[in-house]
Amino acid sequence: MKYRSLASSLQLGRHTLANRIVMPPMVIWKAGRDATVTEHHLDHYRSSAGAGLIIVEATAVSPEGRLAATQLGAFSDEHVDGLNRLAAVIREGGAVPGIQLHHAGARTDHERNWGGRILAPSRLPEAAPEVEELTEAEIRRIIGDFARASVRVVRAGFELIELHGAHGYLGSQFLSPRTNLRGDRWGGSIENRTRFLVEALSAVRDAASEEIARRLADRPPSSSGSKRNGIAGGLTVTVRLGAAESAGGLTIEDGIRAAKILEEAGADGLHVSHGGSIPAEIVGSKSRWSALIEMGRLVKRAVSIPVIGVGEVRRPEDAEMLIESKIVDLVAVGRAQLADPGWAVKSLAEHEERISLCADCKPRCWHFSDASRCPARQRLQRIA
């Protein structure tokens, strides 16, 4: 078998993944002001079956924490029905249904969060006038929002929750000494700067576990529904960790320390990326692809929980190498699956010649503006 390692199963937290392919969270900008699931979302995730784990795009836990006006939400009970349909679609395709819980922090504006407040760990000198520094009470409220959102997504049938601590959003803003200038228990040392993610992790685990226990207690002994929707298996919680950023920001040494702290706090796995930029010392003479994977490799060496690596992996032979060489435990295949939703199925069937490869469009992937202009998708349509 050509892709034996890629096709092998893996225990991640409380779930056994059928293979090592992950569809990472990638926003497709199809929700409206109400932040609910649409038919676009259902079609998108239905067509992307094949990965062992599918993590639904960044889903806002607070109305003001939206990164875009078209972002999904889990901040209202009204979101549960749509999320339930989405989790069911993913499960029917054979993947463990995961979802990423997110707060943008200062990386938003009044247009993107529909006039909400703009909140940050610290009020930086160069910040826009409307940015407010979080008080202790507001930090606690947002951690509570993560916990309440976790209850909603468990009700909807999701089996894995990923906390977003990368790409310059709120969890990443707390981690970075560039954006976290606080002198209290939430700032200063890397232990303090990791505290927001640690406490959000604990709150999510506790709230979701209580909801699972309650739902199990309410079911008749003969019911098989809990097994079908993953409740009986419990909840797996991972963190998307921005392990480093460019000069003046989070160092890889502190990122690795944060990874260890999160493992000690009970994270079931780490999805390693950057904190908004990639440090030059890691890039060196390497490409961005290898620099991101290198960060995953460094974190994997330091922890015992599974690590998801990411870095513009487009070909199954590259993904196989990363798993076979134990560089990472799972491979997130992002734009390649946007380009060809059949990437996982074709790869595992060893029909890589049928994959319509991502063209790495510049300056930005067409899926951020007009997915119909994606060259790879256009090739698929011509073949069909």
C-alpha positions as CSV (number, residue, x, y, z in Angstrom):
1,M,0.0,0.0,0.0
2,K,1.5,3.3,-1.2
3,Y,0.1,5.5,1.6
4,R,0.1,3.1,4.4
5,S,1.1,5.6,7.1
6,L,-1.4,8.2,5.9
7,A,-4.2,5.6,5.9
8,S,-3.4,4.3,9.4
9,S,-5.7,5.0,12.4
10,L,-4.7,7.1,15.4
11,Q,-6.1,7.6,18.9
12,L,-6.7,11.3,19.5
13,G,-8.2,11.9,22.9
14,R,-11.3,9.8,23.2
15,H,-11.7,9.1,19.5
16,T,-10.0,6.8,17.0
17,L,-9.5,8.6,13.7
18,A,-9.8,6.4,10.6
19,N,-6.7,8.0,9.0
20,R,-4.2,10.7,9.5
21,I,-5.7,13.4,7.2
22,V,-7.3,16.4,8.8
23,M,-9.4,19.0,7.1
24,P,-8.5,22.1,9.1
25,P,-10.8,25.0,9.9
26,M,-11.0,27.3,6.9
27,V,-13.7,30.0,6.9
28,I,-15.7,30.0,3.7
29,W,-17.6,33.3,4.4
30,K,-21.1,32.0,4.0
31,A,-22.9,32.8,7.2
32,G,-25.0,36.0,7.6
33,R,-25.5,38.4,10.4
34,D,-27.3,35.7,12.4
35,A,-24.1,33.5,12.1
36,T,-26.1,30.4,11.4
37,V,-25.3,27.3,9.2
38,T,-26.4,27.6,5.6
39,E,-26.8,25.1,2.8
40,H,-23.5,26.4,1.5
41,H,-21.8,25.0,4.6
42,L,-23.6,21.7,4.4
43,D,-22.7,21.3,0.7
44,H,-19.1,22.3,1.4
45,Y,-18.4,19.8,4.2
46,R,-20.5,17.1,2.6
47,S,-18.3,17.2,-0.6
48,S,-15.1,17.2,1.5
49,A,-15.6,13.7,3.0
50,G,-12.6,11.3,3.4
51,A,-10.5,12.9,6.1
52,G,-10.3,11.1,9.4
53,L,-11.0,14.4,11.2
54,I,-12.9,17.4,9.9
55,I,-12.7,20.6,12.0
56,V,-15.4,23.1,11.1
57,E,-14.2,26.6,10.5
58,A,-13.6,29.2,13.2
59,T,-16.9,29.6,15.1
60,A,-17.4,32.7,17.2
61,V,-18.1,32.2,20.9
62,S,-19.1,35.9,21.4
63,P,-20.9,38.3,19.1
64,E,-18.1,40.9,19.4
65,G,-15.5,38.3,18.8
66,R,-16.3,37.7,15.1
67,L,-13.4,37.9,12.6
68,A,-15.8,38.5,9.8
69,A,-19.4,39.6,9.3
70,T,-20.0,36.2,7.6
71,Q,-18.6,34.0,10.3
72,L,-20.4,31.1,11.9
73,G,-21.4,31.4,15.6
74,A,-22.0,29.3,18.6
75,F,-23.0,32.2,20.9
76,S,-26.7,31.6,20.8
77,D,-29.0,28.6,21.4
78,E,-30.5,29.5,18.0
79,H,-27.3,28.2,16.4
80,V,-27.7,24.6,17.7
81,D,-30.1,23.3,15.1
82,G,-27.9,24.3,12.1
83,L,-24.7,23.0,13.8
84,N,-26.5,19.7,14.5
85,R,-27.2,19.3,10.8
86,L,-23.5,20.2,10.0
87,A,-22.1,17.7,12.5
88,A,-24.4,15.0,11.1
89,V,-23.2,15.7,7.5
90,I,-19.6,15.3,8.6
91,R,-20.3,12.1,10.6
92,E,-22.2,10.6,7.7
93,G,-19.0,11.1,5.6
94,G,-17.0,9.0,8.0
95,A,-15.0,11.7,9.8
96,V,-15.0,12.6,13.5
97,P,-16.8,16.0,13.5
98,G,-14.8,18.7,15.2
99,I,-15.3,22.4,15.5
100,Q,-13.0,25.3,16.3
101,L,-14.2,27.8,18.9
102,H,-12.8,31.3,18.3
103,H,-12.7,34.9,19.5
104,A,-11.0,37.5,17.3
105,G,-9.9,39.9,20.1
106,A,-8.5,43.0,18.6
107,R,-8.4,41.5,15.1
108,T,-11.8,42.7,14.1
109,D,-13.6,46.0,13.5
110,H,-17.1,47.4,13.8
111,E,-18.0,46.3,10.3
112,R,-16.9,42.8,10.8
113,N,-18.5,42.3,14.3
114,W,-21.7,44.2,13.5
115,G,-20.9,47.2,15.7
116,G,-19.7,45.2,18.7
117,R,-17.0,46.2,21.1
118,I,-13.3,45.5,20.2
119,L,-11.5,43.9,23.0
120,A,-7.8,43.1,23.5
121,P,-5.5,41.9,26.3
122,S,-3.7,45.2,26.2
123,R,-4.4,48.7,24.7
124,L,-1.4,49.1,22.5
125,P,-0.1,52.7,21.6
126,E,-0.8,52.1,17.9
127,A,-4.3,50.6,18.4
128,A,-7.4,52.2,16.9
129,P,-9.3,54.5,19.3
130,E,-12.2,52.0,19.7
131,V,-10.0,49.1,21.0
132,E,-10.5,48.5,24.7
133,E,-8.3,46.6,27.2
134,L,-10.0,43.7,28.8
135,T,-10.8,43.9,32.5
136,E,-10.6,40.8,34.7
137,A,-14.4,40.5,34.7
138,E,-14.4,40.7,30.9
139,I,-11.7,38.0,30.6
140,R,-13.9,35.8,32.8
141,R,-16.9,36.5,30.7
142,I,-15.2,35.5,27.5
143,I,-13.9,32.3,29.1
144,G,-17.5,31.7,30.1
145,D,-18.5,32.3,26.5
146,F,-16.2,29.5,25.4
147,A,-17.7,27.2,28.0
148,R,-21.3,28.0,27.0
149,A,-20.4,27.6,23.3
150,S,-18.9,24.2,24.1
151,V,-22.2,23.1,25.6
152,R,-24.0,24.2,22.4
153,V,-21.7,22.3,20.1
154,V,-21.9,19.2,22.2
155,R,-25.7,19.4,22.0
156,A,-25.2,19.7,18.2
157,G,-23.2,16.4,18.1
158,F,-19.7,17.6,17.7
159,E,-17.1,15.2,19.3
160,L,-14.0,17.4,19.2
161,I,-13.5,21.0,20.1
162,E,-10.5,23.0,19.1
163,L,-9.6,26.2,20.9
164,H,-8.1,28.8,18.6
165,G,-4.8,30.1,20.0
166,A,-3.0,31.0,16.8
167,H,-3.0,33.5,13.9
168,G,-3.1,36.6,16.0
169,Y,-6.6,36.1,17.4
170,L,-7.4,36.5,21.1
171,G,-5.7,33.3,22.4
172,S,-2.7,34.2,20.4
173,Q,-2.8,37.9,21.5
174,F,-2.6,36.7,25.1
175,L,0.4,34.4,24.3
176,S,2.4,37.1,22.5
177,P,4.6,39.6,24.4
178,R,4.0,42.0,21.5
179,T,0.3,42.2,22.2
180,N,0.1,41.3,25.9
181,L,1.7,44.0,28.0
182,R,-0.3,43.2,31.1
183,G,1.2,43.3,34.5
184,D,-1.3,41.1,36.2
185,R,-1.8,37.3,36.4
186,W,-2.7,37.3,32.6
187,G,0.6,38.8,31.4
188,G,4.4,38.8,31.9
189,S,5.8,35.2,32.1
190,I,4.9,32.6,29.5
191,E,3.0,30.8,32.3
192,N,0.8,33.8,32.8
193,R,0.4,34.5,29.1
194,T,-0.8,30.9,28.6
195,R,-3.3,31.2,31.4
196,F,-6.1,32.4,29.1
197,L,-5.9,29.3,27.0
198,V,-5.4,27.0,30.0
199,E,-8.5,28.4,31.8
200,A,-10.6,28.3,28.6
201,L,-9.5,24.7,28.1
202,S,-10.6,23.8,31.7
203,A,-13.9,25.7,31.4
204,V,-14.7,24.0,28.1
205,R,-13.8,20.6,29.4
206,D,-15.9,21.0,32.6
207,A,-19.0,22.5,30.9
208,A,-19.0,20.0,28.0
209,S,-18.4,17.0,30.3
210,E,-21.4,18.1,32.5
211,E,-23.6,18.4,29.4
212,I,-22.5,14.9,28.2
213,A,-23.2,13.4,31.6
214,R,-26.6,15.1,31.7
215,R,-27.5,13.9,28.2
216,L,-26.5,10.3,29.0
217,A,-28.5,10.3,32.2
218,D,-31.6,11.5,30.3
219,R,-31.4,8.6,27.7
220,P,-33.1,5.3,28.3
221,P,-30.7,2.4,28.8
222,S,-31.7,0.8,25.4
223,S,-31.0,4.0,23.4
224,S,-28.2,3.7,20.9
225,G,-28.4,7.4,19.9
226,S,-25.5,8.3,22.3
227,K,-23.2,5.9,20.5
228,R,-24.3,7.2,17.1
229,N,-23.6,10.8,17.9
230,G,-20.4,10.3,19.8
231,I,-21.7,11.4,23.3
232,A,-20.8,8.1,24.9
233,G,-17.2,8.5,23.7
234,G,-16.8,11.7,25.6
235,L,-15.2,14.9,24.3
236,T,-11.8,15.5,22.8
237,V,-10.3,18.9,23.2
238,T,-7.4,20.3,21.2
239,V,-5.7,23.6,20.8
240,R,-4.6,25.4,17.7
241,L,-1.3,26.8,18.9
242,G,0.6,29.6,17.3
243,A,3.9,28.3,18.4
244,A,6.0,31.3,17.3
245,E,6.0,34.6,15.5
246,S,8.4,37.1,14.1
247,A,10.9,39.2,16.0
248,G,9.4,40.8,19.1
249,G,6.7,38.3,19.4
250,L,6.3,34.8,20.8
251,T,9.6,32.9,20.5
252,I,9.7,29.2,19.6
253,E,11.2,28.5,23.0
254,D,8.2,30.1,24.8
255,G,5.8,28.4,22.3
256,I,7.2,25.0,23.2
257,R,6.8,25.9,26.9
258,A,3.2,26.9,26.2
259,A,2.7,23.5,24.4
260,K,3.9,21.7,27.5
261,I,1.7,23.8,29.8
262,L,-1.3,23.0,27.6
263,E,-0.5,19.3,27.7
264,E,-0.2,19.4,31.5
265,A,-3.6,21.2,31.5
266,G,-5.3,18.3,29.7
267,A,-5.2,19.2,26.0
268,D,-5.7,16.0,24.0
269,G,-3.7,17.3,21.0
270,L,-2.0,20.4,19.5
271,H,-2.6,21.8,16.0
272,V,0.6,23.7,15.4
273,S,0.7,26.8,13.3
274,H,2.1,30.4,13.7
275,G,1.0,33.3,15.8
276,G,0.4,35.7,13.0
277,S,3.8,35.6,11.3
278,I,6.7,33.2,11.0
279,P,10.0,33.9,12.7
280,A,13.0,34.5,10.4
281,E,15.2,32.1,12.3
282,I,12.9,29.2,11.6
283,V,12.3,30.2,8.0
284,G,16.0,30.6,7.3
285,S,16.7,29.2,3.8
286,K,13.5,27.1,4.0
287,S,10.2,27.8,2.3
288,R,7.1,28.7,4.4
289,W,5.9,25.2,3.9
290,S,8.8,23.6,5.7
291,A,9.0,26.4,8.3
292,L,5.5,25.6,9.5
293,I,6.1,21.9,9.5
294,E,9.4,22.6,11.4
295,M,7.4,24.3,14.1
296,G,5.2,21.2,14.4
297,R,8.2,19.0,14.5
298,L,9.8,21.0,17.3
299,V,6.6,20.9,19.4
300,K,6.1,17.2,18.7
301,R,9.6,16.5,20.2
302,A,8.6,18.3,23.4
303,V,5.1,16.7,24.1
304,S,3.6,13.3,24.2
305,I,0.2,14.1,22.9
306,P,-0.6,14.0,19.1
307,V,0.5,16.9,17.0
308,I,-1.3,18.1,13.8
309,G,1.2,19.6,11.4
310,V,0.2,22.2,8.7
311,G,2.1,23.8,5.9
312,E,0.6,23.9,2.5
313,V,0.8,20.1,2.0
314,R,-0.7,19.5,-1.5
315,R,0.5,16.0,-2.5
316,P,-0.3,12.7,-0.8
317,E,3.3,11.6,-1.0
318,D,4.4,14.6,1.0
319,A,1.7,13.9,3.7
320,E,2.8,10.2,3.8
321,M,6.5,11.3,4.3
322,L,5.5,13.5,7.2
323,I,3.6,10.7,9.0
324,E,6.0,7.9,8.1
325,S,9.0,9.9,9.3
326,K,7.2,10.8,12.5
327,I,7.7,14.5,11.9
328,V,4.0,15.0,13.0
329,D,1.2,12.6,13.9
330,L,-1.5,14.0,11.6
331,V,-1.4,16.3,8.5
332,A,-3.8,19.2,8.0
333,V,-4.5,19.5,4.3
334,G,-6.1,22.8,3.8
335,R,-6.0,24.6,0.5
336,A,-5.5,21.3,-1.3
337,Q,-8.9,20.2,-0.1
338,L,-10.5,23.6,-1.0
339,A,-9.0,23.1,-4.5
340,D,-10.2,19.5,-4.8
341,P,-12.7,18.3,-2.1
342,G,-12.0,14.7,-3.2
343,W,-8.3,15.0,-2.2
344,A,-8.6,12.6,0.8
345,V,-10.6,10.0,-1.0
346,K,-8.4,10.1,-4.1
347,S,-5.2,9.9,-2.0
348,L,-6.3,7.0,0.1
349,A,-7.4,5.1,-3.0
350,E,-4.0,5.8,-4.6
351,H,-5.5,7.8,-7.4
352,E,-3.3,10.8,-6.9
353,E,-3.2,11.4,-10.7
354,R,-6.9,12.4,-10.5
355,I,-6.3,15.1,-7.9
356,S,-6.7,18.7,-9.2
357,L,-3.8,20.3,-7.5
358,C,-4.0,23.7,-5.8
359,A,-2.4,26.3,-8.0
360,D,-1.2,28.5,-5.1
361,C,-2.9,31.6,-6.5
362,K,-1.4,35.0,-5.7
363,P,-1.7,37.3,-4.0
364,R,-4.5,35.4,-2.2
365,C,-6.4,32.1,-2.5
366,W,-9.6,32.7,-4.5
367,H,-11.7,31.0,-1.8
368,F,-11.3,34.2,0.2
369,S,-13.1,36.2,-2.4
370,D,-14.6,34.2,-5.3
371,A,-14.3,30.4,-5.0
372,S,-15.7,30.0,-8.5
373,R,-12.4,31.4,-9.9
374,C,-10.3,28.7,-8.3
375,P,-8.3,27.1,-11.2
376,A,-8.3,23.7,-9.6
377,R,-12.1,23.8,-9.1
378,Q,-12.5,24.9,-12.7
379,R,-10.5,21.9,-13.9
380,L,-12.7,19.6,-11.9
381,Q,-15.8,21.0,-13.5
382,R,-14.3,20.5,-17.0
383,I,-13.4,16.9,-16.2
384,A,-16.9,16.3,-14.8
